[in-house]
Amino acid sequence: MESKREPEMRFWMTLYGKNIDLAGIEDLLIDRRDKVINICEMKYSSDEYEIDKSYDGDLRNKIKRFRDLNNCRKSIQLTMITTYGVKKNKYSNIVGNQVVLDDLFC
């Protein structure tokens, strides 16, 4: 049986005349004037969202890949946009900012 290969999708953004490879940053990217880029991850959960060891590694790789591919010298902060926030554990310190559902509908 022949396996069908999914086409690779690449997302690009032009910022100040420079092409930026989003490299899997498919949720939201905020480039601020204070030289900080927020990489936003959006997750739905019926309770606090828990970051485990595997997802922590994925997030760290995503941030590194973004920085490397784009020669980014700005500060990068991970922002989690979730239903009820991120559960505090030994992996949650990667999160710089949180936005919860109530923040969006106040």
OpenMM code with the backbone's topology and positions (N, CA, C; nanometers):
from openmm import Vec3, app, unit

residues = "MET GLU SER LYS ARG GLU PRO GLU MET ARG PHE TRP MET THR LEU TYR GLY LYS ASN ILE ASP LEU ALA GLY ILE GLU ASP LEU LEU ILE ASP ARG ARG ASP LYS VAL ILE ASN ILE CYS GLU MET LYS TYR SER SER ASP GLU TYR GLU ILE ASP LYS SER TYR ASP GLY ASP LEU ARG ASN LYS ILE LYS ARG PHE ARG ASP LEU ASN ASN CYS ARG LYS SER ILE GLN LEU THR MET ILE THR THR TYR GLY VAL LYS LYS ASN LYS TYR SER ASN ILE VAL GLY ASN GLN VAL VAL LEU ASP ASP LEU PHE CYS".split()
positions = [
    Vec3(0.0831, -0.1174, 0.0000),
    Vec3(0.0000, 0.0000, 0.0000),
    Vec3(0.0881, 0.1245, 0.0000),
    Vec3(0.0587, 0.2150, -0.0893),
    Vec3(0.1370, 0.3370, -0.1008),
    Vec3(0.0965, 0.4369, 0.0061),
    Vec3(0.1975, 0.4914, 0.0717),
    Vec3(0.1725, 0.5912, 0.1757),
    Vec3(0.1704, 0.7299, 0.1128),
    Vec3(0.0655, 0.8043, 0.1396),
    Vec3(0.0581, 0.9413, 0.0903),
    Vec3(0.1290, 1.0328, 0.1885),
    Vec3(0.2132, 1.1137, 0.1361),
    Vec3(0.2890, 1.2069, 0.2186),
    Vec3(0.2179, 1.3414, 0.2204),
    Vec3(0.2005, 1.3945, 0.3391),
    Vec3(0.1365, 1.5250, 0.3536),
    Vec3(0.2303, 1.6331, 0.3007),
    Vec3(0.1770, 1.7305, 0.2280),
    Vec3(0.2633, 1.8395, 0.1828),
    Vec3(0.3109, 1.9212, 0.3017),
    Vec3(0.4332, 1.9683, 0.2934),
    Vec3(0.4883, 2.0495, 0.4009),
    Vec3(0.4352, 2.1915, 0.3868),
    Vec3(0.3844, 2.2451, 0.4953),
    Vec3(0.3344, 2.3821, 0.4933),
    Vec3(0.4368, 2.4722, 0.5608),
    Vec3(0.4656, 2.5827, 0.4984),
    Vec3(0.5566, 2.6803, 0.5559),
    Vec3(0.4815, 2.8119, 0.5700),
    Vec3(0.5006, 2.8777, 0.6793),
    Vec3(0.4365, 3.0059, 0.7034),
    Vec3(0.5436, 3.1134, 0.7092),
    Vec3(0.5206, 3.2207, 0.6367),
    Vec3(0.6155, 3.3298, 0.6298),
    Vec3(0.5470, 3.4592, 0.6677),
    Vec3(0.6240, 3.5496, 0.7167),
    Vec3(0.5752, 3.6815, 0.7493),
    Vec3(0.6843, 3.7799, 0.7085),
    Vec3(0.6453, 3.8920, 0.6572),
    Vec3(0.7433, 3.9954, 0.6256),
    Vec3(0.7347, 4.1019, 0.7331),
    Vec3(0.8481, 4.1309, 0.7930),
    Vec3(0.8549, 4.2271, 0.9017),
    Vec3(0.9700, 4.3216, 0.8741),
    Vec3(0.9399, 4.4481, 0.8602),
    Vec3(1.0412, 4.5490, 0.8319),
    Vec3(1.1238, 4.5108, 0.7095),
    Vec3(1.0561, 4.4597, 0.6058),
    Vec3(1.1229, 4.4250, 0.4813),
    Vec3(1.2033, 4.2969, 0.4854),
    Vec3(1.1931, 4.2221, 0.5948),
    Vec3(1.2694, 4.0992, 0.6106),
    Vec3(1.1720, 3.9822, 0.6204),
    Vec3(1.1972, 3.8747, 0.5441),
    Vec3(1.1118, 3.7564, 0.5519),
    Vec3(1.1428, 3.6794, 0.6788),
    Vec3(1.0393, 3.6467, 0.7528),
    Vec3(1.0521, 3.5713, 0.8774),
    Vec3(0.9885, 3.4346, 0.8556),
    Vec3(1.0643, 3.3282, 0.8821),
    Vec3(1.0121, 3.1924, 0.8719),
    Vec3(0.9484, 3.1572, 1.0054),
    Vec3(0.8189, 3.1327, 1.0057),
    Vec3(0.7483, 3.1039, 1.1306),
    Vec3(0.7716, 2.9620, 1.1787),
    Vec3(0.8164, 2.8730, 1.0926),
    Vec3(0.8645, 2.7389, 1.1290),
    Vec3(0.7809, 2.6693, 1.2352),
    Vec3(0.6537, 2.6552, 1.2103),
    Vec3(0.5681, 2.5832, 1.3045),
    Vec3(0.5070, 2.6707, 1.4114),
    Vec3(0.5280, 2.8005, 1.4044),
    Vec3(0.4659, 2.8918, 1.4998),
    Vec3(0.3294, 2.9254, 1.4421),
    Vec3(0.2357, 2.8334, 1.4531),
    Vec3(0.1105, 2.8531, 1.3826),
    Vec3(0.0011, 2.9196, 1.4647),
    Vec3(0.0193, 2.9411, 1.5912),
    Vec3(-0.0870, 2.9997, 1.6712),
    Vec3(-0.0884, 3.1522, 1.6615),
    Vec3(0.0057, 3.2191, 1.7226),
    Vec3(0.0088, 3.3650, 1.7194),
    Vec3(0.1486, 3.4129, 1.7528),
    Vec3(0.1928, 3.5139, 1.6801),
    Vec3(0.3237, 3.5735, 1.7021),
    Vec3(0.3038, 3.7237, 1.7164),
    Vec3(0.3541, 3.7823, 1.8252),
    Vec3(0.3399, 3.9259, 1.8491),
    Vec3(0.4799, 3.9864, 1.8574),
    Vec3(0.5114, 4.0739, 1.7632),
    Vec3(0.6397, 4.1427, 1.7615),
    Vec3(0.6174, 4.2816, 1.8205),
    Vec3(0.6693, 4.3035, 1.9393),
    Vec3(0.6432, 4.4274, 2.0116),
    Vec3(0.7507, 4.5321, 1.9855),
    Vec3(0.7172, 4.6564, 2.0092),
    Vec3(0.8115, 4.7668, 1.9878),
    Vec3(0.9261, 4.7674, 2.0886),
    Vec3(0.9077, 4.6997, 2.2003),
    Vec3(1.0129, 4.6977, 2.3028),
    Vec3(1.1141, 4.5852, 2.2794),
    Vec3(1.1212, 4.5367, 2.1560),
    Vec3(1.2168, 4.4335, 2.1137),
    Vec3(1.1929, 4.2994, 2.1826),
    Vec3(1.0663, 4.2685, 2.2053),
    Vec3(1.0249, 4.1393, 2.2600),
    Vec3(0.9288, 4.0760, 2.1606),
    Vec3(0.9460, 3.9487, 2.1366),
    Vec3(0.8517, 3.8727, 2.0542),
    Vec3(0.7816, 3.7728, 2.1446),
    Vec3(0.6482, 3.7774, 2.1442),
    Vec3(0.5692, 3.6786, 2.2172),
    Vec3(0.5307, 3.5681, 2.1208),
    Vec3(0.5740, 3.4476, 2.1502),
    Vec3(0.5277, 3.3304, 2.0772),
    Vec3(0.4111, 3.2757, 2.1593),
    Vec3(0.2918, 3.2791, 2.1009),
    Vec3(0.1710, 3.2410, 2.1733),
    Vec3(0.1262, 3.1011, 2.1324),
    Vec3(0.1028, 3.0197, 2.2306),
    Vec3(0.0479, 2.8858, 2.2124),
    Vec3(-0.0942, 2.8873, 2.2665),
    Vec3(-0.1889, 2.8384, 2.1889),
    Vec3(-0.3287, 2.8339, 2.2317),
    Vec3(-0.3691, 2.6888, 2.2556),
    Vec3(-0.4193, 2.6627, 2.3754),
    Vec3(-0.4585, 2.5269, 2.4134),
    Vec3(-0.5932, 2.5293, 2.4846),
    Vec3(-0.6785, 2.4361, 2.4456),
    Vec3(-0.8051, 2.4186, 2.5164),
    Vec3(-0.7908, 2.3026, 2.6131),
    Vec3(-0.8439, 2.3195, 2.7328),
    Vec3(-0.8455, 2.2133, 2.8319),
    Vec3(-0.9647, 2.2374, 2.9235),
    Vec3(-1.0228, 2.1313, 2.9736),
    Vec3(-1.1365, 2.1460, 3.0643),
    Vec3(-1.0909, 2.1798, 3.2065),
    Vec3(-0.9617, 2.1869, 3.2278),
    Vec3(-0.9018, 2.2222, 3.3561),
    Vec3(-0.7746, 2.3018, 3.3258),
    Vec3(-0.6953, 2.3297, 3.4262),
    Vec3(-0.5681, 2.3954, 3.3993),
    Vec3(-0.4872, 2.3089, 3.3025),
    Vec3(-0.4188, 2.3743, 3.2079),
    Vec3(-0.3390, 2.3009, 3.1098),
    Vec3(-0.2057, 2.2618, 3.1733),
    Vec3(-0.1694, 2.1350, 3.1615),
    Vec3(-0.0458, 2.0864, 3.2241),
    Vec3(0.0614, 2.0635, 3.1190),
    Vec3(0.1757, 2.1264, 3.1402),
    Vec3(0.2913, 2.1065, 3.0527),
    Vec3(0.3723, 1.9905, 3.1091),
    Vec3(0.3915, 1.8876, 3.0272),
    Vec3(0.4725, 1.7740, 3.0713),
    Vec3(0.6118, 1.7830, 3.0097),
    Vec3(0.6973, 1.6883, 3.0402),
    Vec3(0.8359, 1.6896, 2.9951),
    Vec3(0.8452, 1.6939, 2.8424),
    Vec3(0.7617, 1.6159, 2.7761),
    Vec3(0.7639, 1.6092, 2.6302),
    Vec3(0.7245, 1.7425, 2.5670),
    Vec3(0.6155, 1.8022, 2.6161),
    Vec3(0.5687, 1.9292, 2.5609),
    Vec3(0.6664, 2.0418, 2.5933),
    Vec3(0.7281, 2.0362, 2.7112),
    Vec3(0.8309, 2.1330, 2.7480),
    Vec3(0.9442, 2.1291, 2.6450),
    Vec3(0.9867, 2.0099, 2.6080),
    Vec3(1.0912, 1.9956, 2.5070),
    Vec3(1.0474, 2.0501, 2.3723),
    Vec3(0.9214, 2.0225, 2.3346),
    Vec3(0.8678, 2.0749, 2.2082),
    Vec3(0.8690, 2.2270, 2.2075),
    Vec3(0.8276, 2.2878, 2.3187),
    Vec3(0.8237, 2.4340, 2.3266),
    Vec3(0.9638, 2.4942, 2.3178),
    Vec3(1.0577, 2.4336, 2.3887),
    Vec3(1.1959, 2.4831, 2.3855),
    Vec3(1.2552, 2.4707, 2.2451),
    Vec3(1.2250, 2.3594, 2.1777),
    Vec3(1.2735, 2.3407, 2.0408),
    Vec3(1.2106, 2.4417, 1.9455),
    Vec3(1.0826, 2.4700, 1.9646),
    Vec3(1.0129, 2.5663, 1.8796),
    Vec3(1.0744, 2.7061, 1.8938),
    Vec3(1.1020, 2.7454, 2.0163),
    Vec3(1.1628, 2.8762, 2.0409),
    Vec3(1.3029, 2.8821, 1.9815),
    Vec3(1.3814, 2.7773, 2.0013),
    Vec3(1.5173, 2.7733, 1.9466),
    Vec3(1.5154, 2.7745, 1.7943),
    Vec3(1.4260, 2.6960, 1.7353),
    Vec3(1.4155, 2.6897, 1.5892),
    Vec3(1.3770, 2.8264, 1.5315),
    Vec3(1.2822, 2.8932, 1.5960),
    Vec3(1.2423, 3.0258, 1.5509),
    Vec3(1.3609, 3.1227, 1.5582),
    Vec3(1.4312, 3.1200, 1.6709),
    Vec3(1.5460, 3.2096, 1.6892),
    Vec3(1.6547, 3.1805, 1.5849),
    Vec3(1.6862, 3.0527, 1.5632),
    Vec3(1.7921, 3.0148, 1.4702),
    Vec3(1.7568, 3.0451, 1.3253),
    Vec3(1.6359, 3.0095, 1.2833),
    Vec3(1.5967, 3.0291, 1.1439),
    Vec3(1.5856, 3.1760, 1.1053),
    Vec3(1.5555, 3.2593, 1.2015),
    Vec3(1.5331, 3.4008, 1.1720),
    Vec3(1.6434, 3.4918, 1.2239),
    Vec3(1.7502, 3.4316, 1.2775),
    Vec3(1.8605, 3.5103, 1.3319),
    Vec3(1.8061, 3.6176, 1.4254),
    Vec3(1.7152, 3.5766, 1.5110),
    Vec3(1.6422, 3.6682, 1.5985),
    Vec3(1.7282, 3.7091, 1.7183),
    Vec3(1.7406, 3.8394, 1.7373),
    Vec3(1.8174, 3.8913, 1.8500),
    Vec3(1.7278, 3.9547, 1.9558),
    Vec3(1.5989, 3.9514, 1.9307),
    Vec3(1.5051, 4.0071, 2.0283),
    Vec3(1.4813, 3.9058, 2.1395),
    Vec3(1.4305, 3.9558, 2.2502),
    Vec3(1.3914, 3.8679, 2.3594),
    Vec3(1.2653, 3.7922, 2.3180),
    Vec3(1.2599, 3.6643, 2.3483),
    Vec3(1.1428, 3.5829, 2.3139),
    Vec3(1.0759, 3.5366, 2.4425),
    Vec3(0.9458, 3.5594, 2.4505),
    Vec3(0.8671, 3.5134, 2.5649),
    Vec3(0.7576, 3.4211, 2.5159),
    Vec3(0.7381, 3.3125, 2.5866),
    Vec3(0.6287, 3.2209, 2.5556),
    Vec3(0.5046, 3.2655, 2.6304),
    Vec3(0.3960, 3.2822, 2.5572),
    Vec3(0.2681, 3.3188, 2.6162),
    Vec3(0.1698, 3.2053, 2.5906),
    Vec3(0.1086, 3.1555, 2.6960),
    Vec3(0.0075, 3.0498, 2.6832),
    Vec3(-0.1305, 3.1136, 2.6911),
    Vec3(-0.2126, 3.0861, 2.5900),
    Vec3(-0.3517, 3.1302, 2.5885),
    Vec3(-0.4346, 3.0039, 2.6082),
    Vec3(-0.4956, 2.9932, 2.7265),
    Vec3(-0.5648, 2.8697, 2.7640),
    Vec3(-0.7008, 2.9009, 2.8258),
    Vec3(-0.7765, 2.7977, 2.8449),
    Vec3(-0.9078, 2.8125, 2.9045),
    Vec3(-0.8992, 2.8565, 3.0501),
    Vec3(-0.8165, 2.7856, 3.1303),
    Vec3(-0.8100, 2.8107, 3.2742),
    Vec3(-0.6682, 2.8322, 3.3266),
    Vec3(-0.5739, 2.8606, 3.2400),
    Vec3(-0.4366, 2.8845, 3.2834),
    Vec3(-0.3521, 2.7593, 3.2767),
    Vec3(-0.2275, 2.7751, 3.3145),
    Vec3(-0.1302, 2.6660, 3.3120),
    Vec3(-0.1097, 2.6164, 3.4544),
    Vec3(-0.1166, 2.4856, 3.4696),
    Vec3(-0.0967, 2.4249, 3.6012),
    Vec3(0.0496, 2.4410, 3.6421),
    Vec3(0.0716, 2.4881, 3.7637),
    Vec3(0.2063, 2.5076, 3.8163),
    Vec3(0.2712, 2.3711, 3.8392),
    Vec3(0.3859, 2.3489, 3.7747),
    Vec3(0.4659, 2.2293, 3.7984),
    Vec3(0.6102, 2.2600, 3.7593),
    Vec3(0.6960, 2.1595, 3.7555),
    Vec3(0.8373, 2.1863, 3.7290),
    Vec3(0.8652, 2.2268, 3.5848),
    Vec3(0.7665, 2.2144, 3.4959),
    Vec3(0.7849, 2.2539, 3.3564),
    Vec3(0.7152, 2.3856, 3.3216),
    Vec3(0.6346, 2.4364, 3.4103),
    Vec3(0.5557, 2.5563, 3.3792),
    Vec3(0.6375, 2.6849, 3.3798),
    Vec3(0.7620, 2.6794, 3.4282),
    Vec3(0.8421, 2.8024, 3.4337),
    Vec3(0.8848, 2.8520, 3.2957),
    Vec3(0.8629, 2.7730, 3.1916),
    Vec3(0.8935, 2.8177, 3.0554),
    Vec3(0.7959, 2.9267, 3.0096),
    Vec3(0.6800, 2.9333, 3.0745),
    Vec3(0.5749, 3.0277, 3.0359),
    Vec3(0.6055, 3.1655, 3.0944),
    Vec3(0.6158, 3.2655, 3.0065),
    Vec3(0.6419, 3.4017, 3.0511),
    Vec3(0.5154, 3.4776, 3.0850),
    Vec3(0.4088, 3.4513, 3.0089),
    Vec3(0.2811, 3.5193, 3.0278),
    Vec3(0.1673, 3.4209, 3.0050),
    Vec3(0.0537, 3.4510, 3.0663),
    Vec3(-0.0656, 3.3686, 3.0468),
    Vec3(-0.1855, 3.4581, 3.0164),
    Vec3(-0.2697, 3.4102, 2.9297),
    Vec3(-0.3990, 3.4722, 2.9029),
    Vec3(-0.5012, 3.3599, 2.9177),
    Vec3(-0.6048, 3.3856, 2.9978),
    Vec3(-0.7094, 3.2850, 3.0176),
    Vec3(-0.8394, 3.3341, 2.9544),
    Vec3(-0.9337, 3.2445, 2.9433),
    Vec3(-1.0611, 3.2736, 2.8787),
    Vec3(-1.1275, 3.3991, 2.9350),
    Vec3(-1.1281, 3.4134, 3.0656),
    Vec3(-1.1909, 3.5302, 3.1284),
    Vec3(-1.1246, 3.6604, 3.0864),
    Vec3(-0.9935, 3.6580, 3.0601),
    Vec3(-0.9240, 3.7779, 3.0125),
    Vec3(-0.9764, 3.8222, 2.8776),
    Vec3(-1.0189, 3.7279, 2.7966),
    Vec3(-1.0647, 3.7590, 2.6617),
    Vec3(-1.2080, 3.8099, 2.6581),
    Vec3(-1.2882, 3.7769, 2.7606),
    Vec3(-1.4296, 3.8107, 2.7588),
    Vec3(-1.4728, 3.9000, 2.8737),
    Vec3(-1.3809, 3.9747, 2.9304),
    Vec3(-1.4160, 4.0679, 3.0402),
    Vec3(-1.4702, 4.1970, 2.9846),
] * unit.nanometer
topology = app.Topology()
chain = topology.addChain("A")
for resn in residues:
    res = topology.addResidue(resn, chain)
    for name in ("N", "CA", "C"):
        topology.addAtom(name, app.Element.getBySymbol(name[0]), res)
